[in-house]
Amino acid sequence: MLKLPERVERFRTTAMELGLYLPLGVYSKARDQLTGLSRRRIENAFTDLIDRGQERAQPIERRVRRRASWMEQEVKDTATRAASSATESGSAARDSAQKAGRKNVKRATAAAASAAPTRLPRVAAPRAAKDLPIPNYGSLTAAEITGKLAGLTQTDLAKVYKYEQSHDNRRTVLDAIEGKLIELPIPTYDALTAEEIIARLDNLSKDDLKTIHRYESATKSRSTVMEKIDSLLA
């Protein structure tokens, strides 16, 4: 396939041959003016024909060149638009993939945040920090909060967990609470009185009794409960 400059040159040559010289009546002009065949008359005749051809050729050549320039610019503009479109399409695809990735991360994070540990007691999430078992909770750092978890009952730990999860959602706090959650052998242990707990101790295994003894000692430390457990383990 001919390149654009070559195509333009061929078009210009053809236009000049068909549209310029033949309409000039080159043959009749030569026949009329070359009678006698003198050297001078031949030179004058050909000079005249060349001048007329150049006069006719210049406007057409200018138009051809303008057309060629327009065609070249159109090709460049088309290429530029195609490249720009490809770039925008690629950018749009990347943006779409990034948005989808961010959405998936948010969904996974939300799902992980909403998933409570299986050992977490069922309690209502406190609405305000003042309802938590840790004073001045809202002004404490994560490290300060984790340092105050010792001695809290499972119910209190659950309250702190749910509040933290729905507010700052600090992983260090949540992990520390999850590390302290245990399954007590007596359901709703924290809600029972000492007498109610003692009444349920006789049917427990030694391992369960030891679990309750450690838990009671770390939380409410009720002497009546601990003495009963000691007597059953003796």
C-alpha positions as CSV (number, residue, x, y, z in Angstrom):
1,M,0.0,0.0,0.0
2,L,1.3,3.5,-1.0
3,K,2.2,5.8,1.9
4,L,0.3,9.0,2.2
5,P,3.0,11.3,0.6
6,E,3.3,8.9,-2.4
7,R,-0.5,8.8,-2.8
8,V,-0.6,12.6,-2.8
9,E,2.2,12.9,-5.3
10,R,0.5,10.4,-7.7
11,F,-2.8,12.3,-7.3
12,R,-1.1,15.6,-8.1
13,T,0.6,14.2,-11.2
14,T,-2.5,12.7,-12.5
15,A,-4.5,15.8,-11.9
16,M,-2.0,17.9,-13.8
17,E,-1.8,15.5,-16.7
18,L,-5.6,15.1,-17.2
19,G,-6.8,18.5,-16.0
20,L,-4.2,20.9,-17.2
21,Y,-2.2,20.0,-20.3
22,L,-4.8,18.2,-22.4
23,P,-7.4,21.0,-22.1
24,L,-4.8,23.5,-23.2
25,G,-5.0,22.0,-26.7
26,V,-1.4,21.1,-26.6
27,Y,-1.3,19.4,-30.0
28,S,-3.2,22.1,-31.9
29,K,-1.2,24.8,-30.1
30,A,2.0,23.2,-31.1
31,R,0.8,22.6,-34.7
32,D,-0.3,26.3,-35.1
33,Q,2.8,27.8,-33.6
34,L,5.5,25.5,-35.0
35,T,4.8,26.3,-38.6
36,G,8.2,26.9,-40.3
37,L,10.0,25.0,-37.5
38,S,12.3,27.8,-36.6
39,R,14.3,27.3,-33.4
40,R,13.1,30.5,-31.9
41,R,9.4,29.8,-32.5
42,I,9.8,26.3,-31.1
43,E,11.4,27.7,-27.9
44,N,8.7,30.4,-27.6
45,A,5.9,27.9,-28.1
46,F,7.1,25.5,-25.4
47,T,7.9,28.3,-23.0
48,D,4.3,29.5,-23.4
49,L,2.9,26.1,-22.8
50,I,5.0,25.6,-19.7
51,D,4.0,29.0,-18.3
52,R,0.3,28.2,-18.9
53,G,0.8,24.8,-17.3
54,Q,2.5,26.3,-14.3
55,E,-0.3,28.9,-13.9
56,R,-2.9,26.2,-14.0
57,A,-0.9,23.9,-11.8
58,Q,-0.1,26.2,-8.9
59,P,-3.7,26.6,-7.6
60,I,-4.4,22.9,-7.9
61,E,-1.2,22.0,-6.3
62,R,-1.9,24.3,-3.4
63,R,-5.3,22.7,-3.0
64,V,-3.8,19.2,-3.2
65,R,-1.2,20.2,-0.6
66,R,-3.9,21.6,1.7
67,R,-5.9,18.4,1.3
68,A,-2.8,16.3,2.0
69,S,-2.1,18.4,5.1
70,W,-5.7,18.0,6.3
71,M,-5.5,14.2,5.7
72,E,-2.3,13.9,7.6
73,Q,-3.7,15.9,10.5
74,E,-6.9,13.8,10.5
75,V,-4.8,10.6,10.7
76,K,-2.8,12.1,13.6
77,D,-6.0,13.2,15.4
78,T,-7.6,9.8,14.9
79,A,-4.5,8.0,16.3
80,T,-4.5,10.4,19.2
81,R,-8.2,9.8,20.0
82,A,-7.7,6.1,19.7
83,A,-4.7,6.1,22.1
84,S,-6.6,8.4,24.5
85,S,-9.7,6.2,24.4
86,A,-7.5,3.1,25.0
87,T,-5.8,4.9,27.9
88,E,-9.2,6.0,29.4
89,S,-10.6,2.5,29.0
90,G,-7.6,1.0,30.7
91,S,-7.8,3.6,33.4
92,A,-11.5,3.0,33.8
93,A,-10.9,-0.8,34.1
94,R,-8.3,-0.3,36.7
95,D,-10.5,2.1,38.6
96,S,-13.4,-0.3,38.4
97,A,-11.2,-3.2,39.7
98,Q,-9.8,-1.0,42.5
99,K,-13.3,0.0,43.5
100,A,-14.5,-3.6,43.5
101,G,-11.4,-4.6,45.5
102,R,-12.1,-1.8,48.1
103,K,-15.8,-2.9,48.3
104,N,-14.7,-6.5,48.9
105,V,-12.3,-5.5,51.6
106,K,-15.0,-3.4,53.3
107,R,-17.4,-6.3,53.1
108,A,-14.9,-8.7,54.6
109,T,-14.0,-6.2,57.3
110,A,-17.6,-5.7,58.1
111,A,-18.3,-9.4,58.2
112,A,-15.3,-10.0,60.4
113,A,-16.3,-7.1,62.7
114,S,-19.9,-8.3,63.0
115,A,-18.9,-11.9,63.8
116,A,-18.7,-12.2,67.5
117,P,-16.8,-15.0,69.3
118,T,-18.8,-18.1,70.0
119,R,-18.1,-17.7,73.7
120,L,-19.3,-14.2,73.9
121,P,-22.2,-13.9,76.4
122,R,-25.5,-12.5,75.0
123,V,-25.7,-8.9,76.3
124,A,-27.0,-5.7,74.9
125,A,-24.4,-3.4,73.4
126,P,-24.0,-0.4,75.7
127,R,-25.1,2.9,74.0
128,A,-22.6,5.1,75.8
129,A,-19.1,4.7,77.3
130,K,-20.4,5.7,80.7
131,D,-22.4,2.4,80.7
132,L,-19.2,0.3,80.5
133,P,-17.5,-1.3,83.5
134,I,-14.3,0.6,82.8
135,P,-14.4,4.3,84.0
136,N,-13.4,7.0,81.5
137,Y,-13.4,4.4,78.7
138,G,-13.7,7.0,75.9
139,S,-10.5,8.8,76.9
140,L,-8.3,5.7,77.3
141,T,-5.9,4.3,74.8
142,A,-6.0,0.7,73.6
143,A,-3.1,-0.2,75.8
144,E,-4.8,1.4,78.8
145,I,-8.1,-0.5,78.2
146,T,-6.4,-3.9,77.8
147,G,-4.6,-3.3,81.1
148,K,-8.0,-2.8,82.8
149,L,-9.6,-6.0,81.5
150,A,-8.4,-8.2,84.4
151,G,-11.1,-8.9,86.9
152,L,-14.0,-8.3,84.6
153,T,-16.7,-10.9,84.4
154,Q,-17.6,-12.5,81.1
155,T,-20.7,-10.3,81.0
156,D,-18.6,-7.2,81.4
157,L,-16.1,-8.3,78.8
158,A,-19.0,-8.9,76.4
159,K,-20.2,-5.3,77.0
160,V,-16.8,-3.8,76.4
161,Y,-16.4,-6.0,73.3
162,K,-19.6,-5.0,71.7
163,Y,-19.1,-1.3,72.5
164,E,-15.6,-1.3,71.1
165,Q,-16.7,-3.2,68.0
166,S,-19.4,-0.7,67.1
167,H,-17.2,2.3,67.8
168,D,-13.4,2.4,67.5
169,N,-13.2,-1.3,66.6
170,R,-9.5,-1.5,67.7
171,R,-8.2,-4.9,67.0
172,T,-5.8,-4.9,69.9
173,V,-8.7,-4.4,72.4
174,L,-10.9,-7.0,70.7
175,D,-8.2,-9.6,70.6
176,A,-7.4,-9.0,74.3
177,I,-11.0,-9.6,75.2
178,E,-11.3,-12.7,73.1
179,G,-8.3,-14.1,74.9
180,K,-10.2,-13.8,78.2
181,L,-13.4,-15.3,77.0
182,I,-14.1,-18.8,78.4
183,E,-17.0,-21.2,78.4
184,L,-18.2,-21.7,82.0
185,P,-19.8,-25.0,82.9
186,I,-22.8,-23.2,84.5
187,P,-24.9,-21.2,82.0
188,T,-25.6,-17.6,82.9
189,Y,-23.1,-17.9,85.7
190,D,-22.6,-14.1,86.2
191,A,-26.3,-13.5,86.7
192,L,-26.6,-16.1,89.5
193,T,-26.2,-15.4,93.2
194,A,-23.7,-17.3,95.3
195,E,-26.4,-19.6,96.7
196,E,-27.7,-20.4,93.2
197,I,-24.2,-21.3,92.1
198,I,-23.4,-23.5,95.1
199,A,-26.6,-25.4,94.5
200,R,-25.3,-26.4,91.0
201,L,-21.7,-27.4,92.0
202,D,-22.4,-30.9,93.2
203,N,-23.0,-32.4,89.7
204,L,-19.9,-30.9,88.1
205,S,-16.6,-32.7,87.3
206,K,-13.4,-31.8,88.9
207,D,-12.2,-30.0,85.8
208,D,-15.3,-27.9,85.7
209,L,-15.0,-27.1,89.4
210,K,-11.4,-26.0,88.9
211,T,-12.5,-23.8,86.0
212,I,-15.1,-22.1,88.1
213,H,-12.7,-21.7,91.0
214,R,-10.2,-19.9,88.8
215,Y,-12.9,-17.7,87.3
216,E,-14.5,-16.8,90.7
217,S,-11.1,-16.0,92.2
218,A,-10.3,-13.7,89.3
219,T,-13.7,-11.9,89.3
220,K,-16.1,-11.6,92.2
221,S,-14.0,-13.8,94.6
222,R,-17.0,-14.8,96.8
223,S,-15.7,-16.8,99.7
224,T,-18.7,-19.0,100.0
225,V,-18.5,-20.2,96.4
226,M,-14.7,-20.9,96.6
227,E,-14.9,-22.7,99.9
228,K,-17.6,-25.0,98.5
229,I,-15.5,-25.8,95.5
230,D,-12.5,-26.5,97.8
231,S,-14.5,-28.9,99.8
232,L,-15.7,-30.8,96.7
233,L,-12.1,-31.0,95.3
234,A,-10.7,-32.3,98.7
